[in-house]
Amino acid sequence: MKEKYRTYVQIKKIYGSCINEMKDVYGYKRHFGNKIKIYFNVAHHPIYSRHLYKYQLFTFIERTISYPKIQQESRCYYHRIKSSENMADEVKLYALGRSPFVCRVKIALHLKGIEYENFEEDLSNKSSELVRYNPVYKKVPVLVHNGKPISESLVIVEYIDDVWKGFSILPEDPYEKAVARFWAKFIEDKCDPSIFKVYRSNGDDEHAIVEAWEQLQVLENELAVKGSKFFGGDNINLVDIAAVFIAYWPGIIEEVTEIKLVTKDKFPKLTEWADNFVNCQVVKEVLPTREHLLVVFKKRFGKA
């Protein structure tokens, strides 16, 4: 784990707390419900984050935790994971740190605990590798897995979910999976473009603002119907990842342009979701800093 704890006692206490929580939530079900995985909502836990999904957990369970049945089931699940993983995977990401589309891919990689090499691109002077790996669009993000390139952010996210075990980004149920894909595509095709149109007009196009509000209201209504913390329920899923731009970027652009699109008064459910989402540890790890984005948008909107 990357977090550095000074004493063995601290580490033991952390893992002990983790196992107690899993024991209370999942009882003694085989593999804690099998598809739930051992790391119990790891994406949103402020301490464990993605690093809990590592082999150290299982060895600590074996040495320090006094729940024999949990030890047994954990070791069984550990061997299943170990036998299915390809330890020789080479993963590269051609990226631009301030891009919300790149952030989608990084969130997925971090949810799965995948180590990758990040290649930051200069879009005014694109690398030959980027052009070679994405000759059609010549844009980021591009994921290269063992020499094979995949482009387009949501396509990459689904690829990551298909290839690597661990946290499930898409639901297992075919119908629920189709519903998640529907909403991700709605965000991709309707919501994001309508918001971009407002910013391109510097907020002067009233019709564009009304159109953006209409699309955002659809998401507001969906969250109200679901009554859950995230679009994915108690955990984030493909839809939440697709909506990362809506969750984080408008608030920063508002500081520069005073264009108010996603407000708490108008969209209470959506702003509550956004706060929950951006405060997930796994999301915070990959978001560009507000300071960096403020500099970028001040230059873009002529406020520097």
SULTAGI-V306295 format. One record per residue. RES is the residue in one small letter. PSI is psi in whole degrees, 0 to 359 (* if undefined). D_CENTER is the distance of its C-alpha to the mean C-alpha in whole Angstrom. Layout:
# SULTAGI-V306295
res = {RES;RES}
psi = {PSI;PSI}
d_center = {D_CENTER;D_CENTER}
This chain:
# SULTAGI-V306295
res = {m;k;e;k;y;r;t;y;v;q;i;k;k;i;y;g;s;c;i;n;e;m;k;d;v;y;g;y;k;r;h;f;g;n;k;i;k;i;y;f;n;v;a;h;h;p;i;y;s;r;h;l;y;k;y;q;l;f;t;f;i;e;r;t;i;s;y;p;k;i;q;q;e;s;r;c;y;y;h;r;i;k;s;s;e;n;m;a;d;e;v;k;l;y;a;l;g;r;s;p;f;v;c;r;v;k;i;a;l;h;l;k;g;i;e;y;e;n;f;e;e;d;l;s;n;k;s;s;e;l;v;r;y;n;p;v;y;k;k;v;p;v;l;v;h;n;g;k;p;i;s;e;s;l;v;i;v;e;y;i;d;d;v;w;k;g;f;s;i;l;p;e;d;p;y;e;k;a;v;a;r;f;w;a;k;f;i;e;d;k;c;d;p;s;i;f;k;v;y;r;s;n;g;d;d;e;h;a;i;v;e;a;w;e;q;l;q;v;l;e;n;e;l;a;v;k;g;s;k;f;f;g;g;d;n;i;n;l;v;d;i;a;a;v;f;i;a;y;w;p;g;i;i;e;e;v;t;e;i;k;l;v;t;k;d;k;f;p;k;l;t;e;w;a;d;n;f;v;n;c;q;v;v;k;e;v;l;p;t;r;e;h;l;l;v;v;f;k;k;r;f;g;k;a}
psi = {146;330;137;113;139;331;154;325;319;315;314;320;319;312;325;317;320;311;320;318;318;321;317;321;314;355;219;31;149;125;30;45;9;290;346;333;168;343;12;84;41;333;335;4;127;340;310;321;208;341;346;330;66;163;339;326;315;325;325;323;316;325;331;344;140;36;94;319;322;320;313;312;324;318;322;315;324;316;328;316;312;320;338;349;143;103;351;8;135;120;125;146;121;119;171;116;328;359;128;334;323;321;325;312;319;321;315;316;318;325;324;352;33;128;138;160;125;127;107;128;149;108;344;348;72;142;155;329;317;315;323;319;334;69;340;306;334;43;164;158;154;125;132;113;112;44;356;121;143;133;170;120;311;329;318;316;315;323;315;317;325;322;318;137;170;221;130;115;324;146;156;323;129;319;313;326;317;320;316;318;322;311;325;319;324;315;316;318;333;307;302;312;323;324;317;322;322;314;326;332;3;28;8;345;98;325;321;322;315;318;318;317;322;317;319;328;327;317;320;315;321;318;322;319;316;322;27;169;321;167;330;5;234;341;154;153;199;321;315;316;318;328;17;325;314;325;329;317;317;323;325;319;326;323;332;318;343;19;113;107;307;88;156;324;320;325;72;319;319;319;325;315;315;317;315;318;309;344;1;134;318;332;316;329;333;345;140;154;152;321;317;315;326;318;315;313;332;321;319;320;11;31;3;*}
d_center = {19;19;20;24;26;29;31;31;32;28;26;28;28;24;24;27;25;22;24;26;23;23;26;27;24;24;28;29;28;28;24;23;23;22;19;18;18;19;16;16;13;12;8;10;13;15;17;15;12;11;14;16;15;18;22;23;22;25;27;27;28;31;32;32;31;34;32;34;32;29;30;31;28;26;28;28;24;24;26;25;22;24;26;23;21;22;23;24;21;21;17;17;15;17;15;16;14;15;13;11;11;10;7;6;7;7;3;5;8;7;6;10;11;13;15;15;17;16;19;19;21;24;24;27;28;26;26;28;25;23;26;27;23;23;26;26;23;24;20;17;14;16;15;19;19;22;24;22;20;18;17;15;12;11;14;12;9;12;14;12;12;15;16;15;15;14;11;11;9;12;15;18;20;21;22;19;17;19;18;14;15;18;16;13;16;18;15;15;19;20;18;17;20;22;21;21;25;25;24;27;29;29;29;33;32;32;32;28;27;29;27;24;24;25;22;20;23;22;18;20;22;20;18;22;23;20;20;17;15;12;12;12;14;14;10;7;8;8;10;7;5;8;10;8;11;13;12;12;15;18;19;19;21;23;24;26;27;28;26;25;23;20;23;23;26;25;22;22;19;17;17;17;14;13;14;12;9;9;11;9;10;7;5;9;10;8;10;13;16;18;21;20;19;22;24;23;23;27;28;26;28;31;31;31}
